[in-house]
Amino acid sequence: MRLLVLPLLAAAGSAAAADASGLAASATQMALGLAVVIALLLVTLWVLKRVAAPRGAAAGMKILGAAAVGPREKVVLVEIGETVLVLGVAPGQVTPLHSLATSDLPGPGPAPAAAPSAAFQAQLRQLLERRK
């Protein structure tokens, strides 16, 4: 009986060793596949970034600001060189509204003299003191 069991145990031991080496090989194959996929993603992102960069006439344009005037309409300030265009933008349509020189743009306005909230706080405090 021992003679029958010993070869079976030896075969099981060699099968376990083969399974361990097969597991290591498949893990290595999976890691290499993952590295290839990540490298492919990085290359694709780099190519998209290069293609999407503005070139030629679009490189000189700069959007200064936009304000929504409707659910799908807005007014946009676009700087092209030394000229600022005021454009009305709607679905399927861009309409020039005005153009002016960059030097004619109004700068930041003067700061407000006193914040209205400070005056309101003072009045509220006075009313609360009168009630007591």
VOBA-1610 file (N, C-alpha, C; in pm, whole numbers, padded with zeros to 5 digits, always signed):
BEGIN
Met+00082-00117+00000Met+00000+00000+00000Met+00088+00125+00000Arg+00195+00116+00078Arg+00286+00230+00082Arg+00345+00258-00055Leu+00367+00158-00128Leu+00426+00175-00260Leu+00330+00249-00354Leu+00202+00239-00331Leu+00105+00309-00414Leu+00087+00455-00369Val+00098+00479-00240Val+00073+00613-00185Val+00191+00705-00212Leu+00313+00656-00202Leu+00431+00741-00219Leu+00437+00804-00358Pro+00415+00733-00465Pro+00416+00799-00596Pro+00305+00902-00611Leu+00190+00878-00549Leu+00080+00976-00555Leu+00117+01105-00481Leu+00180+01091-00364Leu+00223+01209-00287Leu+00332+01286-00363Ala+00422+01216-00425Ala+00527+01282-00502Ala+00467+01357-00620Ala+00368+01299-00684Ala+00303+01364-00797Ala+00227+01487-00750Ala+00162+01479-00633Ala+00088+01594-00580Ala+00183+01707-00544Gly+00298+01675-00490Gly+00398+01776-00455Gly+00451+01846-00578Ser+00477+01773-00684Ser+00526+01835-00808Ser+00416+01918-00874Ala+00289+01878-00859Ala+00178+01956-00914Ala+00164+02088-00839Ala+00184+02084-00706Ala+00176+02208-00628Ala+00288+02303-00667Ala+00406+02251-00692Ala+00518+02335-00735Ala+00490+02392-00873Ala+00429+02313-00960Ala+00395+02362-01094Ala+00289+02470-01085Asp+00191+02453-00993Asp+00088+02556-00974Asp+00149+02685-00923Ala+00245+02678-00832Ala+00309+02798-00779Ala+00387+02871-00888Ser+00456+02798-00973Ser+00531+02864-01080Ser+00435+02921-01185Gly+00323+02851-01208Gly+00221+02902-01301Gly+00156+03028-01247Leu+00135+03034-01116Leu+00077+03152-01053Leu+00172+03271-01066Ala+00300+03249-01044Ala+00397+03357-01057Ala+00405+03405-01202Ala+00399+03313-01294Ala+00405+03352-01435Ala+00282+03433-01475Ser+00164+03393-01429Ser+00043+03468-01465Ser+00040+03605-01397Ala+00092+03614-01274Ala+00099+03744-01207Ala+00195+03838-01281Thr+00305+03784-01328Thr+00400+03864-01404Thr+00338+03909-01536Gln+00267+03821-01602Gln+00201+03855-01728Gln+00095+03964-01705Met+00021+03954-01595Met-00081+04054-01564Met-00016+04190-01535Ala+00093+04193-01461Ala+00162+04318-01431Ala+00217+04383-01557Leu+00273+04303-01647Leu+00324+04358-01773Leu+00210+04413-01859Gly+00098+04345-01863Gly-00018+04393-01938Gly-00069+04525-01882Leu-00075+04536-01750Leu-00117+04660-01686Leu-00021+04774-01718Ala+00109+04747-01716Ala+00208+04849-01749Ala+00192+04897-01893Val+00163+04806-01984Val+00143+04843-02124Val+00020+04932-02139Val-00088+04898-02071Val-00211+04977-02079Val-00189+05117-02023Ile-00121+05129-01910Ile-00094+05260-01850Ile-00004+05343-01942Ala+00096+05281-01999Ala+00185+05353-02092Ala+00107+05401-02214Leu+00018+05318-02265Leu-00065+05357-02379Leu-00155+05475-02344Leu-00213+05475-02226Leu-00296+05589-02180Leu-00214+05717-02171Leu-00095+05709-02116Leu-00011+05828-02102Leu+00029+05884-02239Val+00063+05797-02331Val+00100+05842-02467Val-00021+05907-02534Thr-00139+05849-02517Thr-00260+05905-02577Thr-00291+06042-02519Leu-00278+06058-02389Leu-00300+06190-02327Leu-00201+06293-02378Trp-00076+06254-02395Trp+00025+06347-02445Trp-00009+06392-02587Val-00052+06296-02672Val-00087+06329-02810Val-00208+06423-02812Leu-00309+06396-02732Leu-00427+06483-02726Leu-00391+06623-02680Lys-00301+06633-02586Lys-00258+06765-02538Lys-00186+06843-02648Arg-00105+06775-02726Arg-00033+06840-02836Arg-00128+06883-02946Val-00227+06802-02976Val-00321+06832-03084Val-00415+06946-03044Ala-00456+06952-02917Ala-00554+07050-02871Ala-00493+07188-02845Ala-00361+07201-02845Ala-00298+07330-02820Ala-00331+07427-02933Pro-00372+07552-02900Pro-00404+07647-03007Pro-00279+07685-03085Arg-00296+07692-03216Arg-00185+07730-03304Arg-00236+07833-03403Gly-00147+07906-03462Gly-00182+08002-03566Gly-00262+08119-03510Ala-00374+08150-03573Ala-00455+08265-03534Ala-00517+08246-03396Ala-00550+08122-03358Ala-00614+08097-03228Ala-00517+08121-03113Ala-00385+08116-03139Ala-00289+08137-03032Ala-00291+08281-02984Gly-00332+08376-03067Gly-00334+08516-03029Gly-00464+08560-02963Met-00561+08470-02952Met-00689+08504-02892Met-00690+08471-02744Lys-00761+08555-02668Lys-00772+08532-02525Lys-00912+08575-02481Ile-00983+08488-02412Ile-01116+08521-02361Ile-01099+08594-02229Leu-01147+08719-02224Leu-01133+08800-02104Leu-01246+08776-02004Gly-01363+08745-02054Gly-01475+08720-01964Gly-01601+08690-02041Ala-01702+08644-01968Ala-01830+08612-02030Ala-01940+08635-01928Ala-02057+08676-01976Ala-02173+08696-01890Ala-02294+08635-01958Ala-02367+08554-01885Ala-02488+08492-01940Ala-02600+08594-01943Val-02668+08603-02057Val-02780+08696-02070Val-02911+08620-02097Gly-02902+08491-02102Gly-03018+08406-02125Gly-02981+08263-02094Pro-03076+08172-02110Pro-03044+08033-02079Pro-02935+07974-02168Arg-02929+08018-02294Arg-02827+07965-02385Arg-02751+08075-02457Glu-02766+08198-02414Glu-02699+08311-02478Glu-02605+08377-02377Lys-02494+08430-02430Lys-02402+08504-02344Lys-02327+08609-02424Val-02270+08703-02352Val-02186+08808-02410Val-02043+08776-02368Val-01952+08776-02465Val-01814+08735-02439Val-01720+08846-02482Leu-01619+08874-02400Leu-01511+08967-02435Leu-01392+08884-02482Val-01347+08909-02606Val-01234+08835-02664Val-01127+08935-02704Glu-01005+08912-02655Glu-00893+08998-02691Glu-00815+08934-02804Ile-00799+09009-02914Ile-00720+08964-03028Ile-00618+09073-03055Gly-00494+09047-03017Gly-00389+09148-03033Gly-00419+09268-02946Glu-00434+09385-03008Glu-00463+09509-02936Glu-00610+09547-02942Thr-00694+09456-02989Thr-00837+09484-03005Thr-00917+09392-02914Val-01020+09446-02855Val-01113+09367-02774Val-01247+09366-02845Leu-01298+09245-02871Leu-01428+09229-02936Leu-01532+09191-02832Val-01649+09254-02842Val-01763+09215-02760Val-01854+09134-02851Leu-01872+09007-02819Leu-01946+08917-02906Leu-02071+08863-02835Gly-02180+08856-02909Gly-02299+08788-02861Gly-02295+08645-02911Val-02303+08550-02820Val-02292+08409-02857Val-02423+08339-02824Ala-02482+08277-02924Ala-02603+08197-02909Ala-02579+08065-02981Pro-02664+07966-02960Pro-02642+07838-03028Pro-02641+07856-03180Gly-02529+07821-03240Gly-02516+07829-03385Gly-02495+07968-03440Gln-02466+08066-03355Gln-02453+08203-03405Gln-02360+08284-03314Val-02268+08358-03376Val-02182+08453-03306Val-02198+08587-03375Thr-02236+08689-03297Thr-02263+08821-03353Thr-02169+08923-03290Pro-02092+08997-03371Pro-02008+09104-03313Pro-02097+09220-03268Leu-02081+09261-03143Leu-02162+09369-03088Leu-02085+09500-03084His-01956+09493-03053His-01875+09614-03040His-01728+09575-03044Ser-01643+09668-03081Ser-01499+09646-03073Ser-01433+09771-03018Leu-01328+09753-02939Leu-01256+09865-02881Leu-01111+09826-02861Ala-01027+09925-02839Ala-00885+09900-02817Ala-00864+09850-02675Thr-00758+09774-02655Thr-00728+09720-02523Thr-00708+09832-02421Ser-00650+09944-02465Ser-00625+10056-02373Ser-00755+10124-02330Asp-00865+10106-02406Asp-00993+10168-02371Asp-01073+10088-02270Leu-01026+09970-02234Leu-01100+09889-02137Leu-01101+09959-02002Pro-01215+09964-01938Pro-01218+10024-01804Pro-01145+09935-01705Gly-01071+09999-01617Gly-00999+09926-01514Gly-01091+09898-01397Pro-01036+09845-01290Pro-01119+09822-01172Pro-01170+09955-01118Gly-01294+09960-01082Gly-01356+10082-01032Gly-01307+10117-00892Pro-01345+10237-00843Pro-01303+10275-00709Pro-01370+10185-00605Ala-01302+10166-00495Ala-01355+10081-00389Ala-01476+10149-00324Pro-01574+10074-00281Pro-01690+10133-00215Pro-01650+10203-00085Ala-01715+10314-00055Ala-01679+10396+00062Ala-01701+10319+00192Ala-01822+10276+00217Ala-01850+10203+00340Ala-01939+10085+00306Ala-01913+09977+00369Ala-01993+09859+00344Ala-02132+09878+00404Pro-02238+09852+00329Pro-02372+09870+00383Pro-02401+09776+00500Ser-02332+09664+00507Ser-02357+09572+00617Ser-02315+09630+00751Ala-02211+09715+00752Ala-02168+09777+00878Ala-02275+09872+00932Ala-02338+09949+00843Ala-02445+10039+00885Ala-02566+09959+00933Phe-02598+09852+00867Phe-02710+09767+00908Phe-02684+09706+01044Gln-02560+09661+01068Gln-02527+09603+01198Gln-02543+09705+01309Ala-02501+09828+01282Ala-02513+09932+01384Ala-02660+09961+01415Gln-02743+09971+01313Gln-02886+09996+01334Gln-02951+09880+01408Leu-02919+09758+01375Leu-02975+09642+01442Leu-02935+09641+01589Arg-02811+09674+01616Arg-02763+09678+01755Arg-02841+09783+01835Gln-02865+09901+01776Gln-02940+10006+01845Gln-03083+09960+01873Leu-03149+09897+01777Leu-03285+09849+01797Leu-03293+09744+01908Leu-03197+09655+01912Leu-03195+09552+02015Leu-03173+09612+02154Glu-03090+09716+02164Glu-03066+09781+02292Glu-03191+09855+02340Arg-03267+09913+02248Arg-03391+09983+02285Arg-03494+09887+02340Arg-03500+09766+02289Arg-03599+09668+02333Arg-03570+09621+02475Lys-03445+09626+02515Lys-03410+09579+02650Lys-03446+09683+02747
//
